[in-house]
Amino acid sequence: MSTDMVKQKILQVVNDLPEGATFEDAIERLCFLAKVEEGLRQSDAGETVPHAEAVRQLLK
């Protein structure tokens, strides 16, 4: 994603925060969106784990 697109997403997130939002609220939302973007990138690249393997890893 280009730096201009990232900047626009960041600005949109900040603009969409409620009036009483804190710095922590903004950071939490941005971190969440960054992780979602990374997950989508990994999925598009085929870097996924089959469901059964994910369950096995979680139950260790």
PDB file of N, CA, C and O in Angstrom:
ATOM      1  N   MET A   1       0.856  -1.170   0.000  1.00  0.00           N
ATOM      2  CA  MET A   1       0.000   0.000   0.000  1.00  0.00           C
ATOM      3  C   MET A   1       0.905   1.238   0.000  1.00  0.00           C
ATOM      4  O   MET A   1       1.895   1.294   0.729  1.00  0.00           O
ATOM      5  N   SER A   2       0.556   2.208  -0.813  1.00  0.00           N
ATOM      6  CA  SER A   2       1.384   3.406  -0.903  1.00  0.00           C
ATOM      7  C   SER A   2       1.290   4.240   0.377  1.00  0.00           C
ATOM      8  O   SER A   2       0.318   4.152   1.127  1.00  0.00           O
ATOM      9  N   THR A   3       2.314   5.041   0.601  1.00  0.00           N
ATOM     10  CA  THR A   3       2.326   5.875   1.812  1.00  0.00           C
ATOM     11  C   THR A   3       1.179   6.881   1.805  1.00  0.00           C
ATOM     12  O   THR A   3       0.663   7.239   2.864  1.00  0.00           O
ATOM     13  N   ASP A   4       0.779   7.337   0.627  1.00  0.00           N
ATOM     14  CA  ASP A   4      -0.361   8.260   0.555  1.00  0.00           C
ATOM     15  C   ASP A   4      -1.650   7.576   0.998  1.00  0.00           C
ATOM     16  O   ASP A   4      -2.474   8.177   1.687  1.00  0.00           O
ATOM     17  N   MET A   5      -1.822   6.304   0.595  1.00  0.00           N
ATOM     18  CA  MET A   5      -3.017   5.566   0.999  1.00  0.00           C
ATOM     19  C   MET A   5      -3.018   5.317   2.499  1.00  0.00           C
ATOM     20  O   MET A   5      -4.056   5.421   3.151  1.00  0.00           O
ATOM     21  N   VAL A   6      -1.849   4.987   3.046  1.00  0.00           N
ATOM     22  CA  VAL A   6      -1.741   4.756   4.492  1.00  0.00           C
ATOM     23  C   VAL A   6      -2.092   6.038   5.239  1.00  0.00           C
ATOM     24  O   VAL A   6      -2.846   6.012   6.212  1.00  0.00           O
ATOM     25  N   LYS A   7      -1.550   7.144   4.782  1.00  0.00           N
ATOM     26  CA  LYS A   7      -1.825   8.423   5.441  1.00  0.00           C
ATOM     27  C   LYS A   7      -3.321   8.740   5.396  1.00  0.00           C
ATOM     28  O   LYS A   7      -3.882   9.209   6.387  1.00  0.00           O
ATOM     29  N   GLN A   8      -3.964   8.491   4.268  1.00  0.00           N
ATOM     30  CA  GLN A   8      -5.397   8.749   4.148  1.00  0.00           C
ATOM     31  C   GLN A   8      -6.204   7.859   5.096  1.00  0.00           C
ATOM     32  O   GLN A   8      -7.176   8.312   5.701  1.00  0.00           O
ATOM     33  N   LYS A   9      -5.794   6.581   5.223  1.00  0.00           N
ATOM     34  CA  LYS A   9      -6.494   5.685   6.152  1.00  0.00           C
ATOM     35  C   LYS A   9      -6.340   6.170   7.585  1.00  0.00           C
ATOM     36  O   LYS A   9      -7.301   6.163   8.354  1.00  0.00           O
ATOM     37  N   ILE A  10      -5.134   6.590   7.944  1.00  0.00           N
ATOM     38  CA  ILE A  10      -4.888   7.090   9.301  1.00  0.00           C
ATOM     39  C   ILE A  10      -5.756   8.313   9.577  1.00  0.00           C
ATOM     40  O   ILE A  10      -6.389   8.405  10.629  1.00  0.00           O
ATOM     41  N   LEU A  11      -5.784   9.236   8.647  1.00  0.00           N
ATOM     42  CA  LEU A  11      -6.594  10.446   8.820  1.00  0.00           C
ATOM     43  C   LEU A  11      -8.080  10.099   8.938  1.00  0.00           C
ATOM     44  O   LEU A  11      -8.800  10.711   9.729  1.00  0.00           O
ATOM     45  N   GLN A  12      -8.538   9.124   8.157  1.00  0.00           N
ATOM     46  CA  GLN A  12      -9.944   8.715   8.219  1.00  0.00           C
ATOM     47  C   GLN A  12     -10.271   8.119   9.583  1.00  0.00           C
ATOM     48  O   GLN A  12     -11.322   8.407  10.156  1.00  0.00           O
ATOM     49  N   VAL A  13      -9.358   7.279  10.106  1.00  0.00           N
ATOM     50  CA  VAL A  13      -9.570   6.683  11.429  1.00  0.00           C
ATOM     51  C   VAL A  13      -9.673   7.773  12.483  1.00  0.00           C
ATOM     52  O   VAL A  13     -10.566   7.738  13.329  1.00  0.00           O
ATOM     53  N   VAL A  14      -8.776   8.730  12.440  1.00  0.00           N
ATOM     54  CA  VAL A  14      -8.783   9.818  13.419  1.00  0.00           C
ATOM     55  C   VAL A  14     -10.067  10.630  13.297  1.00  0.00           C
ATOM     56  O   VAL A  14     -10.677  10.982  14.306  1.00  0.00           O
ATOM     57  N   ASN A  15     -10.472  10.925  12.087  1.00  0.00           N
ATOM     58  CA  ASN A  15     -11.706  11.697  11.884  1.00  0.00           C
ATOM     59  C   ASN A  15     -12.944  10.943  12.340  1.00  0.00           C
ATOM     60  O   ASN A  15     -13.926  11.562  12.749  1.00  0.00           O
ATOM     61  N   ASP A  16     -12.913   9.614  12.277  1.00  0.00           N
ATOM     62  CA  ASP A  16     -14.075   8.810  12.656  1.00  0.00           C
ATOM     63  C   ASP A  16     -14.163   8.533  14.152  1.00  0.00           C
ATOM     64  O   ASP A  16     -15.170   7.993  14.610  1.00  0.00           O
ATOM     65  N   LEU A  17     -13.146   8.884  14.924  1.00  0.00           N
ATOM     66  CA  LEU A  17     -13.179   8.661  16.373  1.00  0.00           C
ATOM     67  C   LEU A  17     -14.240   9.541  17.019  1.00  0.00           C
ATOM     68  O   LEU A  17     -14.477  10.659  16.561  1.00  0.00           O
ATOM     69  N   PRO A  18     -14.875   9.056  18.068  1.00  0.00           N
ATOM     70  CA  PRO A  18     -15.865   9.889  18.759  1.00  0.00           C
ATOM     71  C   PRO A  18     -15.196  11.072  19.454  1.00  0.00           C
ATOM     72  O   PRO A  18     -13.985  11.072  19.675  1.00  0.00           O
ATOM     73  N   GLU A  19     -15.986  12.061  19.789  1.00  0.00           N
ATOM     74  CA  GLU A  19     -15.473  13.305  20.400  1.00  0.00           C
ATOM     75  C   GLU A  19     -14.610  13.067  21.636  1.00  0.00           C
ATOM     76  O   GLU A  19     -13.591  13.737  21.804  1.00  0.00           O
ATOM     77  N   GLY A  20     -14.984  12.150  22.487  1.00  0.00           N
ATOM     78  CA  GLY A  20     -14.257  11.950  23.734  1.00  0.00           C
ATOM     79  C   GLY A  20     -13.088  10.978  23.634  1.00  0.00           C
ATOM     80  O   GLY A  20     -12.561  10.537  24.655  1.00  0.00           O
ATOM     81  N   ALA A  21     -12.684  10.644  22.424  1.00  0.00           N
ATOM     82  CA  ALA A  21     -11.634   9.637  22.237  1.00  0.00           C
ATOM     83  C   ALA A  21     -10.301  10.119  22.816  1.00  0.00           C
ATOM     84  O   ALA A  21      -9.981  11.308  22.809  1.00  0.00           O
ATOM     85  N   THR A  22      -9.543   9.145  23.313  1.00  0.00           N
ATOM     86  CA  THR A  22      -8.224   9.431  23.883  1.00  0.00           C
ATOM     87  C   THR A  22      -7.140   9.015  22.891  1.00  0.00           C
ATOM     88  O   THR A  22      -7.418   8.389  21.868  1.00  0.00           O
ATOM     89  N   PHE A  23      -5.899   9.378  23.217  1.00  0.00           N
ATOM     90  CA  PHE A  23      -4.775   8.913  22.413  1.00  0.00           C
ATOM     91  C   PHE A  23      -4.749   7.393  22.366  1.00  0.00           C
ATOM     92  O   PHE A  23      -4.474   6.793  21.327  1.00  0.00           O
ATOM     93  N   GLU A  24      -5.043   6.779  23.517  1.00  0.00           N
ATOM     94  CA  GLU A  24      -5.046   5.318  23.593  1.00  0.00           C
ATOM     95  C   GLU A  24      -6.099   4.717  22.664  1.00  0.00           C
ATOM     96  O   GLU A  24      -5.852   3.692  22.028  1.00  0.00           O
ATOM     97  N   ASP A  25      -7.267   5.344  22.582  1.00  0.00           N
ATOM     98  CA  ASP A  25      -8.310   4.879  21.671  1.00  0.00           C
ATOM     99  C   ASP A  25      -7.813   4.908  20.221  1.00  0.00           C
ATOM    100  O   ASP A  25      -8.014   3.956  19.467  1.00  0.00           O
ATOM    101  N   ALA A  26      -7.172   5.997  19.850  1.00  0.00           N
ATOM    102  CA  ALA A  26      -6.665   6.147  18.482  1.00  0.00           C
ATOM    103  C   ALA A  26      -5.587   5.109  18.196  1.00  0.00           C
ATOM    104  O   ALA A  26      -5.597   4.478  17.139  1.00  0.00           O
ATOM    105  N   ILE A  27      -4.670   4.932  19.118  1.00  0.00           N
ATOM    106  CA  ILE A  27      -3.584   3.976  18.925  1.00  0.00           C
ATOM    107  C   ILE A  27      -4.137   2.556  18.840  1.00  0.00           C
ATOM    108  O   ILE A  27      -3.706   1.773  17.993  1.00  0.00           O
ATOM    109  N   GLU A  28      -5.083   2.224  19.706  1.00  0.00           N
ATOM    110  CA  GLU A  28      -5.689   0.894  19.692  1.00  0.00           C
ATOM    111  C   GLU A  28      -6.350   0.618  18.348  1.00  0.00           C
ATOM    112  O   GLU A  28      -6.179  -0.458  17.775  1.00  0.00           O
ATOM    113  N   ARG A  29      -7.098   1.585  17.852  1.00  0.00           N
ATOM    114  CA  ARG A  29      -7.793   1.421  16.563  1.00  0.00           C
ATOM    115  C   ARG A  29      -6.797   1.271  15.420  1.00  0.00           C
ATOM    116  O   ARG A  29      -6.981   0.425  14.544  1.00  0.00           O
ATOM    117  N   LEU A  30      -5.737   2.089  15.423  1.00  0.00           N
ATOM    118  CA  LEU A  30      -4.737   2.008  14.360  1.00  0.00           C
ATOM    119  C   LEU A  30      -3.986   0.682  14.398  1.00  0.00           C
ATOM    120  O   LEU A  30      -3.706   0.100  13.351  1.00  0.00           O
ATOM    121  N   CYS A  31      -3.661   0.206  15.586  1.00  0.00           N
ATOM    122  CA  CYS A  31      -2.983  -1.098  15.715  1.00  0.00           C
ATOM    123  C   CYS A  31      -3.880  -2.219  15.216  1.00  0.00           C
ATOM    124  O   CYS A  31      -3.423  -3.127  14.522  1.00  0.00           O
ATOM    125  N   PHE A  32      -5.152  -2.153  15.570  1.00  0.00           N
ATOM    126  CA  PHE A  32      -6.111  -3.160  15.101  1.00  0.00           C
ATOM    127  C   PHE A  32      -6.170  -3.178  13.572  1.00  0.00           C
ATOM    128  O   PHE A  32      -6.103  -4.241  12.956  1.00  0.00           O
ATOM    129  N   LEU A  33      -6.293  -2.010  12.974  1.00  0.00           N
ATOM    130  CA  LEU A  33      -6.385  -1.941  11.516  1.00  0.00           C
ATOM    131  C   LEU A  33      -5.100  -2.402  10.842  1.00  0.00           C
ATOM    132  O   LEU A  33      -5.151  -3.031   9.785  1.00  0.00           O
ATOM    133  N   ALA A  34      -3.944  -2.099  11.438  1.00  0.00           N
ATOM    134  CA  ALA A  34      -2.670  -2.562  10.889  1.00  0.00           C
ATOM    135  C   ALA A  34      -2.602  -4.083  10.904  1.00  0.00           C
ATOM    136  O   ALA A  34      -2.120  -4.693   9.950  1.00  0.00           O
ATOM    137  N   LYS A  35      -3.084  -4.698  11.983  1.00  0.00           N
ATOM    138  CA  LYS A  35      -3.076  -6.162  12.078  1.00  0.00           C
ATOM    139  C   LYS A  35      -4.051  -6.782  11.076  1.00  0.00           C
ATOM    140  O   LYS A  35      -3.756  -7.828  10.498  1.00  0.00           O
ATOM    141  N   VAL A  36      -5.195  -6.158  10.867  1.00  0.00           N
ATOM    142  CA  VAL A  36      -6.146  -6.651   9.876  1.00  0.00           C
ATOM    143  C   VAL A  36      -5.528  -6.569   8.479  1.00  0.00           C
ATOM    144  O   VAL A  36      -5.630  -7.514   7.697  1.00  0.00           O
ATOM    145  N   GLU A  37      -4.890  -5.446   8.168  1.00  0.00           N
ATOM    146  CA  GLU A  37      -4.232  -5.284   6.869  1.00  0.00           C
ATOM    147  C   GLU A  37      -3.165  -6.350   6.662  1.00  0.00           C
ATOM    148  O   GLU A  37      -3.061  -6.917   5.575  1.00  0.00           O
ATOM    149  N   GLU A  38      -2.374  -6.628   7.691  1.00  0.00           N
ATOM    150  CA  GLU A  38      -1.330  -7.641   7.596  1.00  0.00           C
ATOM    151  C   GLU A  38      -1.948  -9.022   7.393  1.00  0.00           C
ATOM    152  O   GLU A  38      -1.436  -9.815   6.603  1.00  0.00           O
ATOM    153  N   GLY A  39      -3.028  -9.316   8.086  1.00  0.00           N
ATOM    154  CA  GLY A  39      -3.713 -10.591   7.912  1.00  0.00           C
ATOM    155  C   GLY A  39      -4.260 -10.757   6.503  1.00  0.00           C
ATOM    156  O   GLY A  39      -4.169 -11.838   5.922  1.00  0.00           O
ATOM    157  N   LEU A  40      -4.820  -9.705   5.961  1.00  0.00           N
ATOM    158  CA  LEU A  40      -5.325  -9.756   4.585  1.00  0.00           C
ATOM    159  C   LEU A  40      -4.179  -9.957   3.595  1.00  0.00           C
ATOM    160  O   LEU A  40      -4.314 -10.707   2.628  1.00  0.00           O
ATOM    161  N   ARG A  41      -3.058  -9.289   3.836  1.00  0.00           N
ATOM    162  CA  ARG A  41      -1.890  -9.454   2.970  1.00  0.00           C
ATOM    163  C   ARG A  41      -1.403 -10.898   3.012  1.00  0.00           C
ATOM    164  O   ARG A  41      -1.105 -11.492   1.975  1.00  0.00           O
ATOM    165  N   GLN A  42      -1.326 -11.464   4.231  1.00  0.00           N
ATOM    166  CA  GLN A  42      -0.889 -12.844   4.375  1.00  0.00           C
ATOM    167  C   GLN A  42      -1.849 -13.798   3.679  1.00  0.00           C
ATOM    168  O   GLN A  42      -1.415 -14.744   3.020  1.00  0.00           O
ATOM    169  N   SER A  43      -3.124 -13.564   3.815  1.00  0.00           N
ATOM    170  CA  SER A  43      -4.121 -14.415   3.180  1.00  0.00           C
ATOM    171  C   SER A  43      -3.996 -14.343   1.662  1.00  0.00           C
ATOM    172  O   SER A  43      -4.027 -15.372   0.988  1.00  0.00           O
ATOM    173  N   ASP A  44      -3.858 -13.146   1.128  1.00  0.00           N
ATOM    174  CA  ASP A  44      -3.702 -12.973  -0.315  1.00  0.00           C
ATOM    175  C   ASP A  44      -2.444 -13.662  -0.830  1.00  0.00           C
ATOM    176  O   ASP A  44      -2.414 -14.134  -1.967  1.00  0.00           O
ATOM    177  N   ALA A  45      -1.399 -13.723   0.008  1.00  0.00           N
ATOM    178  CA  ALA A  45      -0.133 -14.352  -0.378  1.00  0.00           C
ATOM    179  C   ALA A  45      -0.147 -15.860  -0.136  1.00  0.00           C
ATOM    180  O   ALA A  45       0.844 -16.542  -0.397  1.00  0.00           O
ATOM    181  N   GLY A  46      -1.267 -16.378   0.360  1.00  0.00           N
ATOM    182  CA  GLY A  46      -1.359 -17.808   0.616  1.00  0.00           C
ATOM    183  C   GLY A  46      -0.648 -18.249   1.880  1.00  0.00           C
ATOM    184  O   GLY A  46      -0.377 -19.436   2.056  1.00  0.00           O
ATOM    185  N   GLU A  47      -0.343 -17.314   2.756  1.00  0.00           N
ATOM    186  CA  GLU A  47       0.358 -17.613   4.001  1.00  0.00           C
ATOM    187  C   GLU A  47      -0.646 -17.901   5.113  1.00  0.00           C
ATOM    188  O   GLU A  47      -0.713 -17.185   6.112  1.00  0.00           O
ATOM    189  N   THR A  48      -1.416 -18.954   4.918  1.00  0.00           N
ATOM    190  CA  THR A  48      -2.448 -19.296   5.890  1.00  0.00           C
ATOM    191  C   THR A  48      -2.180 -20.669   6.498  1.00  0.00           C
ATOM    192  O   THR A  48      -1.340 -21.426   6.010  1.00  0.00           O
ATOM    193  N   VAL A  49      -2.895 -20.974   7.554  1.00  0.00           N
ATOM    194  CA  VAL A  49      -2.793 -22.263   8.239  1.00  0.00           C
ATOM    195  C   VAL A  49      -4.171 -22.917   8.151  1.00  0.00           C
ATOM    196  O   VAL A  49      -5.182 -22.267   8.420  1.00  0.00           O
ATOM    197  N   PRO A  50      -4.220 -24.191   7.777  1.00  0.00           N
ATOM    198  CA  PRO A  50      -5.521 -24.875   7.734  1.00  0.00           C
ATOM    199  C   PRO A  50      -6.191 -24.850   9.117  1.00  0.00           C
ATOM    200  O   PRO A  50      -5.516 -24.830  10.146  1.00  0.00           O
ATOM    201  N   HIS A  51      -7.518 -24.852   9.118  1.00  0.00           N
ATOM    202  CA  HIS A  51      -8.287 -24.754  10.355  1.00  0.00           C
ATOM    203  C   HIS A  51      -7.874 -25.821  11.368  1.00  0.00           C
ATOM    204  O   HIS A  51      -7.677 -25.519  12.544  1.00  0.00           O
ATOM    205  N   ALA A  52      -7.744 -27.060  10.915  1.00  0.00           N
ATOM    206  CA  ALA A  52      -7.392 -28.155  11.824  1.00  0.00           C
ATOM    207  C   ALA A  52      -6.032 -27.902  12.486  1.00  0.00           C
ATOM    208  O   ALA A  52      -5.849 -28.206  13.665  1.00  0.00           O
ATOM    209  N   GLU A  53      -5.091 -27.353  11.735  1.00  0.00           N
ATOM    210  CA  GLU A  53      -3.768 -27.055  12.296  1.00  0.00           C
ATOM    211  C   GLU A  53      -3.859 -25.922  13.316  1.00  0.00           C
ATOM    212  O   GLU A  53      -3.198 -25.970  14.353  1.00  0.00           O
ATOM    213  N   ALA A  54      -4.668 -24.911  13.033  1.00  0.00           N
ATOM    214  CA  ALA A  54      -4.843 -23.807  13.977  1.00  0.00           C
ATOM    215  C   ALA A  54      -5.436 -24.327  15.291  1.00  0.00           C
ATOM    216  O   ALA A  54      -4.988 -23.940  16.370  1.00  0.00           O
ATOM    217  N   VAL A  55      -6.427 -25.189  15.200  1.00  0.00           N
ATOM    218  CA  VAL A  55      -7.038 -25.765  16.398  1.00  0.00           C
ATOM    219  C   VAL A  55      -5.998 -26.568  17.175  1.00  0.00           C
ATOM    220  O   VAL A  55      -5.907 -26.461  18.398  1.00  0.00           O
ATOM    221  N   ARG A  56      -5.221 -27.367  16.462  1.00  0.00           N
ATOM    222  CA  ARG A  56      -4.188 -28.192  17.125  1.00  0.00           C
ATOM    223  C   ARG A  56      -3.194 -27.289  17.868  1.00  0.00           C
ATOM    224  O   ARG A  56      -2.822 -27.580  19.005  1.00  0.00           O
ATOM    225  N   GLN A  57      -2.770 -26.210  17.237  1.00  0.00           N
ATOM    226  CA  GLN A  57      -1.822 -25.300  17.877  1.00  0.00           C
ATOM    227  C   GLN A  57      -2.416 -24.612  19.100  1.00  0.00           C
ATOM    228  O   GLN A  57      -1.729 -24.414  20.102  1.00  0.00           O
ATOM    229  N   LEU A  58      -3.681 -24.252  19.018  1.00  0.00           N
ATOM    230  CA  LEU A  58      -4.335 -23.576  20.139  1.00  0.00           C
ATOM    231  C   LEU A  58      -4.552 -24.496  21.325  1.00  0.00           C
ATOM    232  O   LEU A  58      -4.589 -24.037  22.467  1.00  0.00           O
ATOM    233  N   LEU A  59      -4.698 -25.794  21.068  1.00  0.00           N
ATOM    234  CA  LEU A  59      -4.968 -26.747  22.137  1.00  0.00           C
ATOM    235  C   LEU A  59      -3.711 -27.346  22.741  1.00  0.00           C
ATOM    236  O   LEU A  59      -3.803 -28.219  23.604  1.00  0.00           O
ATOM    237  N   LYS A  60      -2.555 -26.906  22.316  1.00  0.00           N
ATOM    238  CA  LYS A  60      -1.291 -27.410  22.889  1.00  0.00           C
ATOM    239  C   LYS A  60      -1.208 -27.097  24.354  1.00  0.00           C
ATOM    240  O   LYS A  60      -0.221 -27.441  25.004  1.00  0.00           O
TER     241      LYS A  60
END
